[in-house]
Amino acid sequence: MQHHVVPVRTYLMVFVALLVLLVATVGAYYVDLGPLNIAVALTIALVKAALIVLYFMHVRYSSRLVWVFAAATVVWLIIMLGLTFSDYISRTWLAVVS
């Protein structure tokens, strides 16, 4: 099995990108975008997660089988979140009687 050697410059560039995205996350917290706040925060989080998975977990340079399992994990996460969210919005909330 041949290992791919990733240059240190690549890791530094990904690190800087993650720092920029961190600043964007903090900045998005202080800016009121109305209903877009959640979409912006989730988009930034997904980009950060993708960078971590691709570079620090070495999926970018792995075999296609690893890509299949990484994609299956994302699909499973979407299914589980979808089931959880559909359960959450389908409940009727009772008023608290004091």
C-alpha positions in Angstrom: 0.0 0.0 0.0 1.4 3.3 -1.1 1.0 6.3 1.3 0.5 9.8 0.0 2.8 12.4 1.5 1.0 15.7 2.1 3.2 18.8 2.1 3.2 20.9 5.3 2.1 23.9 3.2 -1.2 22.2 2.5 -1.8 21.6 6.2 -1.0 25.2 6.9 -3.3 26.5 4.2 -6.1 24.3 5.6 -5.4 25.6 9.1 -5.5 29.2 7.9 -8.8 28.4 6.1 -10.2 26.9 9.3 -9.2 30.0 11.3 -10.9 32.3 8.7 -14.0 30.2 9.0 -13.8 30.4 12.8 -13.8 34.2 12.4 -16.7 34.0 10.0 -18.6 31.9 12.5 -18.0 34.4 15.3 -18.9 37.3 12.9 -22.1 35.5 11.8 -23.1 35.3 15.4 -23.0 39.1 15.8 -24.8 39.9 12.5 -28.5 39.6 12.5 -29.5 38.0 9.1 -33.0 37.0 10.2 -34.0 33.6 9.1 -30.7 33.1 7.2 -28.7 32.9 10.5 -29.1 29.1 10.7 -28.3 28.6 7.0 -25.1 30.6 7.2 -24.0 28.9 10.4 -24.7 25.4 9.0 -22.9 26.3 5.8 -19.8 27.4 7.6 -19.9 24.3 9.8 -20.2 22.0 6.8 -17.3 23.6 5.1 -15.1 23.3 8.2 -16.2 19.6 8.6 -15.4 18.9 5.0 -11.9 20.4 5.3 -11.2 18.4 8.4 -12.5 15.1 6.9 -10.7 15.6 3.6 -7.3 16.8 4.8 -6.8 15.9 8.5 -8.5 12.5 8.2 -6.7 11.9 4.8 -9.9 11.0 2.9 -8.9 13.2 0.0 -6.0 10.9 -0.8 -7.6 7.6 0.2 -9.1 4.8 -2.0 -12.6 4.9 -3.5 -13.7 2.5 -0.8 -13.0 5.0 1.9 -14.9 7.6 -0.1 -17.9 5.3 -0.3 -17.9 4.8 3.5 -17.4 8.6 4.1 -20.4 9.3 1.8 -22.4 6.5 3.4 -21.7 8.2 6.8 -23.0 11.5 5.5 -26.1 9.9 4.0 -26.8 8.1 7.3 -26.3 11.4 9.3 -28.8 13.1 7.0 -31.3 10.3 7.4 -31.0 10.4 11.2 -31.3 14.2 11.4 -34.3 14.1 9.0 -36.0 11.5 11.2 -35.3 13.5 14.3 -36.5 16.7 12.8 -39.6 15.2 11.4 -40.4 13.8 14.9 -39.7 17.1 16.5 -42.0 19.1 14.1 -44.8 16.5 14.3 -45.3 16.8 18.1 -48.0 18.9 19.6 -46.7 20.9 22.4 -48.9 21.1 25.5 -49.2 24.3 27.3 -47.7 24.3 30.8 -50.3 24.7 33.4 -49.1 26.3 36.6 
